[in-house]
Amino acid sequence: MKNLKRICAILLAAGLALGSVSSMSGCASVSNGKRIVRISHAQSETHPEHLGLLKFKEYIEERLGDKYEIQIYPNELLGGAQKAIELTQTGAIDFVVAGTANLENFADVYEVFSMPYLFTSEEAYHEVMNDTDYMEAVYESTNEAGFRVLTWYNAGTRSFYAKKPIHTPDDLKGLKMRVQQSPASVNMANAFGAAASPMSFGEVYTAIQQGVIDGAENNELALTNNKHGEVAKYYSYNMHQMVPDMLIGNLKFLEGLSDEEYAIFRDAALLSTEEEMIYWDEQVEEAKKIASEQMGVEFIDVDVQTFRDKVAGVQQDMLDENEHIQELYDHIQQVNEKYTQEEGE
């Protein structure tokens, strides 16, 4: 069954690439009369995001199973994030999970999440993202592009990992480091003294292995779920970004749902976030243990302030160049300040 689904995914991807979506519906359909809802993401079947999406599928099919069947395609089976977003725009697929860096080309406000050291704590980060009323206006900013965010997923805190240890920003000088395909992330890496190398996440393992790049930046799960710990043995906790992933839906599909159906899809999305966050905390601890004990990865604590100081100019440049991020930036700073005051009490 798993092999059949993989074959269908390959055929579906080929059909999507050729634009012949309708010809693939027979392979994807399981029973007549049901609308197949396809979701694409880049992670493995054991990743918290996939497990969250299983909750999304379960919730919808329990309530609307006579009308909809949810099919989840992990591991970039339907293409990398940027390609999958384009397919979601056109309606060739219905949902995709992608990082905010991939959304910057469609709505300028999303650039704020690429700002280094935007959040001062995980608590502040989670409060901002869980404020669904406030975030709704942000999510609707891509309506003109043909899609809308339904919810967010915790993608942890991003730090650098490489073939050589990184203790200070000076250790990054001259290193070719993979960053997300975002101008702000490129500027951040360059400000640290590294040579920024934006590329698709799926290319990172081979690029480090072959020496095309010296390392990358991501959360701890990349070491184990994506096996980057096999080729990069030093993970440094400089904690430069907290960048959420987003569940993005085709706008025409969402607006075609009845009010009752839309409420079910929205509730399913919020439940999937709750599920993902539970698994996230568990898997980060497990990943650190596996990476350290089985893969020989060394985790390095650093003076975060020295890294923060290096990219202070990047923050200000972003605010000067993109007026659309100022309001959300100010809102985040208010939440940051609340937690900073609590820590000082």
HELIX and SHEET records of a PDB file:
HELIX    1   1 LYS A    2  LEU A   18  1                                  17    
HELIX    2   2 SER A   22  MET A   24  5                                   3    
HELIX    3   3 SER A   25  ALA A   28  1                                   4    
HELIX    4   4 PRO A   48  LEU A   64  1                                  17    
HELIX    5   5 ALA A   81  THR A   90  1                                  10    
HELIX    6   6 THR A  100  LEU A  103  5                                   4    
HELIX    7   7 ASP A  108  SER A  114  5                                   7    
HELIX    8   8 GLU A  122  ASN A  130  1                                   9    
HELIX    9   9 THR A  132  TYR A  139  1                                   8    
HELIX   10  10 GLU A  140  ALA A  145  5                                   6    
HELIX   11  11 PRO A  169  LEU A  172  5                                   4    
HELIX   12  12 PRO A  183  PHE A  192  1                                  10    
HELIX   13  13 PHE A  201  GLU A  203  5                                   3    
HELIX   14  14 VAL A  204  GLN A  209  1                                   6    
HELIX   15  15 LEU A  221  THR A  224  1                                   4    
HELIX   16  16 HIS A  228  GLU A  230  5                                   3    
HELIX   17  17 LEU A  251  GLY A  256  1                                   6    
HELIX   18  18 ASP A  259  GLU A  293  1                                  35    
HELIX   19  19 VAL A  304  LYS A  310  1                                   7    
HELIX   20  20 ALA A  312  GLU A  321  1                                  10    
HELIX   21  21 GLU A  323  ILE A  325  5                                   3    
HELIX   22  22 GLN A  326  GLY A  344  1                                  19    
SHEET    1   A 5 TYR A  68  TYR A  73  0                                        
SHEET    2   A 5 ARG A  35  SER A  40  1                                        
SHEET    3   A 5 PHE A  95  GLY A  99  1                                        
SHEET    4   A 5 ASP A 245  ASN A 250 -1                                        
SHEET    5   A 5 PHE A 147  TYR A 153 -1                                        
SHEET    1   B 6 ALA A 195  PRO A 198  0                                        
SHEET    2   B 6 LYS A 176  VAL A 179  1                                        
SHEET    3   B 6 GLY A 215  ASN A 218  1                                        
SHEET    4   B 6 ARG A 158  ALA A 162 -1                                        
SHEET    5   B 6 TYR A 234  GLN A 241 -1                                        
SHEET    6   B 6 GLU A 298  ASP A 301  1                                        
END                                                                             
